[in-house]
Amino acid sequence: MSDTIYEIPLKKINGEEANLEQYKGKVLLIVNTASKCGFTPQFEGLEKLYKRYVDKGLVILGFPSNQFLHQDPGSNDEISEFCSLNYGVTFPMFGKIDVNGPDTHPLYATLKKSAKGLLGSEKVKWNFTKFLVNKEGQVVKRFPPTTEPSKLAPIIEELLAS
């Protein structure tokens, strides 16, 4: 396990190797996404948040996962095209990952350990669970899938100002 979230190896949705190093000093909103979920329309709200705050230091990072009722069965290319065509997503998207279970991606293992869910559970309950990370790379809070992206604006503004 890496010392910080910035060093964890990732793959961008186009297959390129990556990590979060380029986002040091930014406020991050990390979201596990799905294309065929009741919460999928949240892509629109996430994109609005991103456009509103990207110039102030917010980066939204999308991580598709097919672990919840197989609601993101497509390839990374199909997911990328879907997000772009249907929701105009311009925030960074990464390759499909597991957020729970034996193959949990190391980024999600770190996020879940840092911000437990309901009743202290580390498990991600569903698509569009959101993790807010401060400029120092520390997980500040976990939000359930039912939290609309627009509701995060006040806490994002607070973190951007600090």
VENGI-V148866 format. One record per residue. N is the residue number from 0. SS is DSSP state (h for helix, s for strand, l for the rest). PHI is phi in degrees with one decimal (999 if undefined). Layout:
{{N & SS & PHI} {N & SS & PHI}}
//
This chain:
{{0 & l & 999} {1 & l & -73.0} {2 & l & -69.0} {3 & l & -133.5} {4 & h & -65.6} {5 & h & -68.1} {6 & h & -95.5} {7 & l & -68.4} {8 & l & -67.1} {9 & s & -134.0} {10 & s & -124.9} {11 & s & -67.1} {12 & l & -62.7} {13 & l & -86.7} {14 & l & 95.5} {15 & l & -66.8} {16 & s & -66.8} {17 & s & -157.9} {18 & l & -151.6} {19 & l & -98.8} {20 & h & -49.8} {21 & h & -65.8} {22 & h & -101.4} {23 & l & -56.2} {24 & l & 85.0} {25 & l & -106.4} {26 & s & -87.0} {27 & s & -114.6} {28 & s & -118.1} {29 & s & -104.4} {30 & s & -133.1} {31 & s & -86.3} {32 & s & -114.4} {33 & l & -155.3} {34 & l & -86.8} {35 & l & -127.0} {36 & l & -122.8} {37 & l & -60.2} {38 & l & -92.5} {39 & l & -52.2} {40 & l & -58.3} {41 & h & -63.8} {42 & h & -53.3} {43 & h & -62.2} {44 & h & -66.6} {45 & h & -63.9} {46 & h & -64.7} {47 & h & -62.3} {48 & h & -59.7} {49 & h & -59.2} {50 & h & -63.4} {51 & h & -69.5} {52 & h & -117.8} {53 & h & -58.4} {54 & h & -73.3} {55 & h & -98.4} {56 & l & 117.1} {57 & s & -94.8} {58 & s & -128.0} {59 & s & -99.5} {60 & s & -123.0} {61 & s & -101.4} {62 & s & -126.3} {63 & s & -59.4} {64 & l & -142.3} {65 & l & -105.7} {66 & l & -83.7} {67 & l & -112.2} {68 & l & 53.1} {69 & l & 51.5} {70 & l & -90.2} {71 & l & -142.7} {72 & l & -77.8} {73 & l & -69.2} {74 & l & -74.3} {75 & h & -58.3} {76 & h & -62.1} {77 & h & -64.9} {78 & h & -64.0} {79 & h & -59.5} {80 & h & -64.1} {81 & h & -58.2} {82 & h & -63.2} {83 & h & -69.8} {84 & h & -70.7} {85 & h & -88.2} {86 & h & -129.3} {87 & l & 61.1} {88 & l & -63.0} {89 & l & -118.0} {90 & l & -72.9} {91 & l & -61.0} {92 & s & -116.5} {93 & s & -116.0} {94 & l & -65.5} {95 & l & -58.4} {96 & l & -137.9} {97 & s & -95.4} {98 & l & -106.2} {99 & l & -138.8} {100 & l & 83.6} {101 & l & -64.9} {102 & l & -104.6} {103 & s & -54.1} {104 & l & -63.6} {105 & h & -55.3} {106 & h & -61.6} {107 & h & -72.0} {108 & h & -60.7} {109 & h & -68.4} {110 & h & -59.4} {111 & h & -66.1} {112 & h & -67.8} {113 & h & -77.9} {114 & l & -139.7} {115 & l & -72.6} {116 & l & -88.9} {117 & h & -55.0} {118 & h & 57.8} {119 & h & 77.5} {120 & l & -74.2} {121 & l & -86.5} {122 & l & -64.6} {123 & l & -78.3} {124 & l & -78.8} {125 & l & -166.0} {126 & l & -60.2} {127 & l & 68.8} {128 & l & -73.1} {129 & s & -120.5} {130 & s & -117.3} {131 & s & -102.4} {132 & s & -119.1} {133 & l & -79.4} {134 & l & -64.1} {135 & l & -92.1} {136 & l & 86.3} {137 & l & -98.0} {138 & s & -71.2} {139 & s & -91.1} {140 & s & -162.5} {141 & s & -110.9} {142 & s & -119.4} {143 & l & -71.2} {144 & l & -56.8} {145 & l & -73.2} {146 & l & -74.7} {147 & l & -68.2} {148 & h & -51.5} {149 & h & -60.2} {150 & h & -69.2} {151 & h & -85.3} {152 & h & -52.3} {153 & h & -60.4} {154 & h & -72.5} {155 & h & -64.2} {156 & h & -61.0} {157 & h & -60.6} {158 & h & -67.2} {159 & h & -65.7} {160 & h & -78.2} {161 & l & -86.1}}
//
